[in-house]
Structures are given as C-alpha cells and as structure tokens.
Amino acid sequence: MVNVPFIDLHAQYESIRGEITDAVQEVLDSSAFVGGPFVEKFEESFARFCGTAHAVAVSSGTSALWMTLICLGIGPGDEVITVPNTFIATAEAISLCGARPVFVDVEQDSCTLDPGLLQAAVTPNTKAIIPVHLFGQPANMDPIMAFAAERNLFVIEDACQAHGARYRDRPVGSMGDAACFSFYPGKNLGAYGEAGAVTTNNAELAGNIRRMRDHGQSRKYYHGMIGWNGRMDGIQGAVLSVKLEYLASWNEKRRKNAALYNDFLHVHEGVILPVEMEYARHIYHIYAIRVQNRDRVLARLNEKGINCGIHYPLPIHLQDAYRSFGLAKGTFPVTEQVADQLLSLPMYPELTHEQIEYVARETKNVTMASR
C-alpha cells in the first residue's frame, strides 16, 4: 500500500530549507518582528505579481475580507451578494461588518457564482458582490463586473484559493475594486502561520486598510479612525517573499499533476472531473472530483492510504451559524448537489507520477465498487 498525504508541506519546505533559514535569520537579526521592511518588500513584490498598484499585507484572509468591507463603508443595513459554496470566512466577514450576506447559487461546471442569478438577488440595499475564485479557478468575471458597473456596486474578489490564477489575460486580484488573499500554510502561496493581503488599484482604499490594520494610526499613537490589530508578522513577510519566487513554477506543477489525474480518470464513468473553464487558467489549489456515495468512497480511499478532503460538506446557508436566515434545504440546488459529491484528491507540486497513478487507480476501483 502506498501512503499519499492530502498535502505535504514538509516536502516543499525541504526544497527551499536553506533560503527559508536565511530569510528567517535575517528577521531575527534585525528584530523587525511586526510589519517593517520584510513585510514591505513582500507587499511590493506581490502587487507586481498581481498587476496592481497596491498590496496591503494583513494578518489573515478573513481579516483581509473584513477590513476591505469596512473600509469600503459597508455596514448595518447593507447587503453583499456572494455564494454559499465557499469557506465560511466569506460570509463571516460580511456579517461581522453588520451587513447581510445574500447568497446566489453556483454554476454546475465551474462551481463559482452564476452571473445569471445576480438580477434576482439585487435589492436597493445591495452594496457589493464577492465572487469566490473557488479551488484555484476564477469566477466568470466579465458579466459580474458589467452587472456591478451598471448598478454602482463594489466587486471584491475572494482570491484566497487562487494565487496566480488568470481570467482571460488578467491576473486574479486585479479585476475588482479589491481582492483578498489568504496565505494559510496549505495555500498555493502559504506562510508559516496566519497571513493575508488585499490588492487594489485604489490608493485611498489601500491607505485606509493600512491604517485600519494598525489600530487606525498613520503615525504612532495618533489614531484617525477606529482600527484593529491586523498586521502581518515580519517572519511571514520574509517567508512569503522567498516562496513567491517559486509560485509560478509550483502552479505549473499543479497543472501538470491535474492533467495526469485527468488522463488517468477521464474514461471512468464513476467520476466527474473538474472543468477548467474556457476563460480560466486554473491553478488547482484543490483538485476536486465529483462522485456518488462520496462518504463511502472517502472512507475506502483512506483505508488504501490515500488521504482526501471534502470542500465543503455543508453549504453556508445550512450551517447552524446561519440558521436564522431560514434558508431551507433545496434553496440552492447546485451548491447542495456538489456539496454531496465533491471529493478533493491529494494535490501539491511535489506529488509524483507514481502517487498520482496509484490514487487514480484506487479511485476508479473504489468508485466502481461503491456504485
């Protein structure tokens, strides 16, 4: 039996150990532990990478979403449209502003926001749309941006799973009024702890987020706004600067691994493969297939030493946290269908051809036996 972890962060660390050690030692020697030059260097590099004028480093992807909404003036009485097929942080950030998340269903193939459903969701209280670039695939941004422009709505890209993905010829993170990234360790660009960033071409918004992340101060002990402690650590900035140099090649390895999975699995009737949309350059943060009897398949693969995940088993509108919204099962049929079927196979740049072949072979065997 071959053991295949869902993700192998140690393998990635070993490939860059020397550079990481040197970068961390430089932070320790300078004692620039919170903010400072190492964070600023990463901000400049990440803004260039995303094709934006500004990148603001913050403490997490969740804080990036929340502070962006606050700094755009979104609060009590406002509504923000997003999807129920995402990690709960997308909705949490809206709720923590005092605004209300309004959910729309997703498309079958992309599992991202269905632009055709926006009209039915918009009200006079709608202030913004948060499309989620799910699993490393961009949402269909052109119709979303056109809809928002006609109604003077903000667009905030939830790019927490899409570092380096592209929509047509544009980098993810460069299309909306702002974009929010998570650098949680398991992401394509992962820190060694919690970290996030906001990218934008709006200088005023960037400045307000910089102040808000630092207790509302633009100089020490002078507070122009009510802020928060949402700063990035110096060590995380240094680590991310090292890893950013490898992100493009790591993403390309993920794409090659996804192509291998596709080759091994495409003729098997028991598996629906992820679809790379014609407008997208998918970077496969998650390689999620769809299967019947998903929980049984997951358990059988675990017995074979194959560690898989589920993203996400219960949509946000059915979570206890949002029970008060009164959105019953059946409200968002596509989201609910894929929540029952999605199975995330191991995916990371260091996967070997042999591991992928083993995972694919056992997936075919297990799904055939579970039908």
VEXROSE-269501 format. One record per residue (C-alpha): residue in one letter; x, y, z. Coordinates in steps of 0.5 Angstrom, whole numbers, padded with zeros to 4 digits, always signed. Each point is the difference from the previous one (the first is absolute). Layout:
<pts>
AXYZ
...
</pts>
This chain:
<pts>
M+0000+0000+0000
V+0002+0007-0002
N-0001+0006+0005
V-0002+0006-0003
P-0001+0006+0004
F-0005+0005-0002
I+0005+0006+0001
D+0008-0001+0001
L+0002+0007+0003
H+0007-0003+0002
A+0002-0003-0007
Q-0001+0008-0002
Y+0004+0002+0006
E+0006-0005-0001
S+0000+0003-0007
I+0002+0007+0002
R+0002-0001+0007
G+0007+0004-0001
E-0004+0006-0003
I-0005+0000+0006
T+0005-0001+0005
D+0004+0006-0002
A-0006+0004-0001
V-0003-0001+0007
Q+0007+0001+0003
E+0000+0007-0003
V-0006+0002+0003
L+0002-0003+0007
D+0007+0004-0001
S-0004+0007-0002
S-0005-0001+0005
A-0006+0002-0005
F-0005-0005+0003
V-0006+0004-0002
G-0001+0004-0006
G+0006+0003-0002
P+0005-0001-0006
F-0001-0007-0001
V-0008+0001-0001
E+0001+0006-0004
K+0005-0004-0005
F-0006-0005-0001
E-0005+0005-0001
E+0004+0003-0006
S+0001-0007-0003
F-0007-0003+0001
A-0003+0007-0003
R+0004-0001-0006
F-0001-0008-0001
C-0008+0002+0001
G+0001+0006-0005
T-0003+0005+0005
A+0003+0007+0002
H-0001-0002+0008
A+0000-0007+0004
V-0001+0001+0008
A+0002-0006+0004
V-0004-0002+0006
S-0001-0005+0005
S-0004-0005-0004
G-0005-0001-0006
T-0006+0001+0005
S+0003+0007+0002
A+0001+0002-0007
L-0007-0001-0002
W-0003+0003+0007
M+0005+0006-0001
T-0002+0001-0007
L-0007+0000+0001
I+0000+0005+0006
C+0005+0005-0004
L-0005+0000-0006
G-0005+0003+0005
I-0004-0007+0000
G-0004-0001+0007
P-0007-0001+0003
G-0006+0000-0005
D+0004-0001-0006
E+0000-0007-0004
V+0006-0003-0003
I-0001-0006-0005
T+0004-0006+0000
V+0000-0008-0001
P-0002-0005+0006
N+0005-0005-0003
T+0006+0003+0003
F+0004+0000+0007
I-0004+0004+0005
A+0005+0005+0000
T-0003+0004-0006
A-0007+0000+0004
E+0003+0002+0007
A+0004+0006-0003
I-0007+0003-0003
S-0004-0002+0007
L+0006+0003+0004
C-0001+0007-0003
G-0007+0000+0002
A-0002-0002-0007
R-0004-0006-0003
P+0002-0005-0005
V-0004-0001-0006
F+0001-0007-0003
V-0001-0002-0007
D+0002-0007-0003
V+0006-0002-0004
E+0001-0003-0007
Q+0000-0007-0001
D+0007-0001-0004
S+0004+0006+0004
C-0004-0001+0007
T+0001+0008+0000
L-0005+0006+0000
D-0005-0001-0005
P-0001+0007-0003
G-0007-0001-0003
L-0002+0000+0007
L+0002+0006+0002
Q-0006+0004-0002
A-0005-0004+0004
A+0005+0002+0006
V+0001+0007+0000
T-0004+0005+0004
P+0000+0007+0002
N+0005-0002+0006
T+0005-0003-0004
K+0007+0003+0000
A+0005-0005-0002
I+0001-0007-0004
I+0005-0005+0003
P+0001-0005-0006
V+0005-0006+0003
H+0005-0003-0004
L-0001-0007+0002
F+0005-0005+0001
G+0005+0004-0005
Q-0005+0001-0005
P-0002+0007-0002
A-0008+0002+0000
N-0002+0003-0006
M+0002+0007+0001
D-0003+0004-0006
P-0007-0001+0001
I+0001+0001+0007
M+0004+0007-0001
A-0005+0002-0005
F-0006-0001+0005
A+0003+0003+0005
A+0002+0006-0004
E-0007+0001-0002
R-0002+0001+0007
N+0006+0003+0003
L+0002-0006+0004
F+0006-0002+0003
V+0004-0006-0002
I+0004-0003+0005
E+0004-0007-0003
D+0000-0005+0005
A+0007-0003-0002
C+0002-0004+0006
Q+0001-0006-0004
A+0002+0003-0007
H+0007+0003+0001
G+0003+0000-0007
A-0006-0002-0004
R-0003+0004-0006
Y-0006+0002-0003
R+0001+0001-0008
D+0006+0004+0000
R-0001+0003+0007
P+0003-0002+0007
V-0004-0002+0005
G+0000+0006+0005
S+0000+0006-0005
M-0007+0000-0002
G-0005+0002+0005
D+0001+0006+0005
A+0004-0004+0004
A+0002-0007+0001
C+0001-0004+0006
F+0005-0006+0001
S+0002-0005+0006
F+0007-0002+0001
Y-0002-0006+0005
P+0005-0005-0001
G-0004-0005-0004
K-0001+0005-0006
N+0004+0000-0006
L+0004+0006+0003
G+0000-0002+0007
A+0003+0004+0006
Y+0003-0004+0006
G-0006+0002+0004
E-0006+0005-0001
A+0001+0006-0005
G-0004+0003-0006
A-0001+0006-0004
V-0004+0005-0004
T+0002+0002-0007
T-0003+0006-0003
N+0001+0006-0005
N-0004+0005+0004
A+0005+0004+0004
E-0005+0002+0005
L-0002-0007+0002
A+0007-0002+0001
G+0001+0005+0004
N-0006-0001+0005
I+0002-0007+0000
R+0007+0001+0002
R-0003+0005+0006
M-0005-0005+0002
R+0005-0006+0001
D+0004+0004+0004
H-0006+0003+0005
G-0002+0006-0004
Q+0007+0003+0000
S+0004+0003-0005
R+0006+0002+0005
K+0001-0003+0007
Y-0006+0002+0005
Y-0004+0004-0005
H-0006-0003-0002
G-0004+0003-0005
M-0005-0006-0001
I-0002-0006+0005
G+0004-0005-0003
W+0002-0007+0002
N+0007-0005+0001
G+0000-0003-0007
R+0007+0001-0001
M+0005-0005-0004
D+0006-0003+0004
G+0007+0001-0003
I+0002-0007+0000
Q-0007-0002-0004
G+0002+0006-0005
A+0007-0003-0001
V-0002-0007-0001
L-0005+0002-0005
S+0005+0004-0004
V+0004-0006+0000
K-0006-0004-0002
L-0003+0005-0005
E+0006-0001-0005
Y-0002-0007-0001
L-0007+0001+0000
A-0001-0001-0008
S+0004-0006+0000
W-0004-0003+0005
N-0006+0002-0003
E+0002-0003-0007
K+0002-0007+0004
R-0007+0000+0003
R-0003+0001-0007
K+0004-0006-0003
N-0002-0004+0006
A-0007+0002-0001
A+0001-0002-0008
L+0003-0007+0003
Y-0006-0001+0004
N-0005+0002-0006
D+0004-0005-0004
F-0001-0006+0005
L-0007+0001+0001
H-0004+0003-0006
V-0002-0006-0002
H-0003-0002+0006
E-0008+0000+0001
G+0000+0001+0007
V+0004+0006+0001
I-0002+0007-0003
L+0007+0004-0001
P+0001+0007+0002
V-0001+0005-0006
E+0005+0005-0002
M-0005+0006-0003
E+0002+0003-0007
Y+0001+0007+0003
A+0005-0003+0006
R+0007-0002+0002
H-0002-0005+0006
I+0006-0001+0005
Y-0003-0006+0003
H+0000+0002+0008
I-0005-0005+0000
Y-0001-0006-0005
A-0007-0002+0002
I-0003-0005-0004
R-0008-0002+0001
V-0002-0007+0002
Q-0006-0004+0002
N+0000-0002+0007
R+0005+0005+0002
D+0001-0002+0007
R+0001-0007-0001
V+0005+0001-0006
L+0004+0004+0005
A+0000-0005+0006
R+0002-0005-0005
L+0006+0004-0003
N+0002+0002+0007
E+0001-0008+0001
K+0004+0000-0006
G+0005+0005+0003
I-0003+0006-0004
N-0002+0006+0004
C-0005+0004-0004
G-0004+0006+0003
I-0007+0003-0001
H-0001+0007-0002
Y-0005+0001+0002
P-0005-0005+0003
L-0006+0005+0003
P-0001+0007-0004
I+0000+0006+0004
H-0008+0001-0001
L-0001-0007+0004
Q+0005+0002+0006
D-0002+0001+0007
A+0003+0007+0000
Y-0005+0002-0006
R-0006-0004+0002
S-0003+0007+0002
F-0001+0001-0008
G-0005-0005-0001
L+0003-0003-0006
A-0002-0007+0000
K+0003-0006-0004
G-0002+0001-0007
T+0001+0007-0001
F+0007+0000-0003
P-0001-0007-0004
V+0007+0000-0004
T+0004+0002+0006
E-0003-0005+0004
Q+0001-0005-0005
V+0007+0001-0001
A+0001+0000+0008
D-0003-0007+0000
Q+0005-0002-0006
L+0007+0004+0001
L+0006-0004+0002
S+0007+0003+0000
L+0005-0004-0002
P+0008+0001+0002
M+0002+0006-0004
Y+0007+0003+0001
P+0006+0002-0004
E+0004-0006+0003
L-0004-0006-0002
T+0003-0005-0004
H-0003-0003-0006
E+0000-0007+0003
Q-0004+0003+0006
I-0005+0003-0005
E-0001-0006-0004
Y-0001-0004+0007
V-0005+0005+0002
A-0004+0000-0007
R+0000-0008+0000
E-0002-0001+0007
T-0006+0006-0001
K-0002-0004-0006
N+0000-0006+0004
V-0004+0002+0006
T-0005+0005-0004
M-0002-0007-0004
A-0001-0004+0006
S-0004+0006+0003
R-0005+0001-0006
</pts>
